Structure formats: structure tokens, C-alpha cells
Amino acid sequence: MALATLAVVTATALGSVATVTASVRCIDAARELVRLAARGEPERARSVATGLAPSGAMIELTVSGDELHAEVSAVPVRLVPLRVSGRATGVLEPGVRTGRGLS
């Protein structure tokens, strides 16, 4: 019985660490996505965000006027129906146009 309890506690702890790690990675990816896209580098932004985000993450960048909104979300533990996400908002730098692949 004690061994089963230890296994459950260990699995819960590892799942918690994986969830927190995935959440931080989503936040970092969203932040970098907005930062690079605001500078006019949307292709590089998506590439960097994909590298920072957990595998299988959904990456979304929207433009509203001169504002950029990014959301990166992922399911860190496949067996648990829990989705974590990171969001970031920024403003296009002067001279950057929305027509350069930022939609």
C-alpha cells in the first residue's frame, strides 16, 4: 500500500513540475513572438516561438490596428485534460506595417 501511495505522489509531483515548466515555456514563447513580430520579423518570430514552446503547442498571433496579441497554449501531460497558456501583447514599432505576414 505504501508503495502505491509513493507512486501516486511521485506521479503527481512530476506532473506538477511538467505543467509549471510548460506554462513558463508558453509565456516565454508568447513574449518572444510579440517582441520579434513588433520589430517586423514575423517569420523569425514564429520560428523562435516554436522553438521555445512545448512540443505540439498552438501558436497564435493576431494584429488589431497597431497592437499585437499572442497566445501560446499546450497540453503538458497528455493523460490529464489540462491546457496551459501564455499571452503577450505589444505595439508595432514605428515603420512596421501589418501587411508583412503579421496577420
C-alpha positions in Angstrom: 0.0 0.0 0.0 2.8 2.4 0.9 4.5 1.7 -2.5 1.3 2.6 -4.4 0.9 5.8 -2.4 4.5 6.8 -3.1 3.9 6.1 -6.9 0.9 8.4 -6.9 2.7 11.1 -5.0 5.7 10.9 -7.3 3.5 10.9 -10.5 1.6 13.9 -9.2 4.8 15.8 -8.4 6.3 15.1 -11.8 3.0 16.1 -13.5 3.0 19.4 -11.5 6.6 20.2 -12.5 5.8 19.4 -16.1 2.8 21.7 -16.0 4.7 24.6 -14.5 7.5 24.2 -16.9 5.1 24.1 -19.9 3.4 27.2 -18.6 6.7 29.1 -18.3 7.7 28.0 -21.8 4.3 29.2 -23.2 4.8 32.6 -21.6 8.3 32.9 -22.9 7.2 31.9 -26.4 4.3 34.4 -26.5 6.6 37.2 -25.3 9.2 36.5 -27.9 6.6 36.1 -30.6 5.2 39.6 -29.9 8.7 41.1 -29.5 10.0 39.9 -32.8 6.8 40.5 -34.7 6.6 44.0 -33.4 10.1 44.6 -34.9 8.8 43.4 -38.3 10.2 39.9 -38.2 7.1 37.6 -38.3 8.8 34.6 -39.8 11.6 34.7 -37.3 9.1 35.3 -34.5 7.2 32.1 -35.4 10.4 30.1 -35.6 11.6 31.3 -32.3 8.2 30.8 -30.6 8.0 27.3 -32.0 11.4 26.5 -30.5 10.6 27.9 -27.1 7.1 26.5 -26.8 6.4 22.9 -25.6 6.0 20.4 -28.5 2.6 20.4 -30.0 1.8 23.9 -28.8 -0.8 26.0 -30.6 0.7 29.4 -31.5 -1.5 32.3 -32.5 -0.6 35.9 -33.4 -3.3 38.5 -34.2 -3.0 42.1 -35.2 -5.5 44.7 -34.2 -4.6 48.1 -35.5 -1.1 48.7 -34.2 -1.4 46.1 -31.4 -0.1 42.6 -31.4 -1.6 39.8 -29.4 0.0 36.4 -29.0 -1.3 33.3 -27.3 0.7 30.0 -27.0 -1.1 27.1 -25.4 -0.2 23.4 -24.8 -1.3 20.3 -23.1 1.7 19.4 -20.9 0.6 16.0 -19.6 -1.3 14.0 -22.3 -3.2 11.9 -19.7 -4.7 14.9 -18.0 -7.1 17.2 -19.9 -5.4 20.4 -18.7 -4.2 23.1 -21.1 -1.8 25.8 -20.0 -1.2 29.1 -22.0 0.9 32.2 -22.1 -0.3 35.5 -23.5 1.5 38.7 -24.5 0.6 42.0 -26.0 2.7 44.6 -27.8 2.7 47.5 -30.1 4.2 47.6 -33.6 7.3 49.6 -33.8 7.2 52.8 -36.0 7.5 51.9 -39.6 6.4 48.3 -39.3 3.4 47.5 -41.5 0.8 44.9 -40.7 0.9 43.6 -44.3 4.3 41.9 -43.9 3.0 38.5 -42.7 1.8 39.6 -39.3 -1.8 38.6 -39.6 
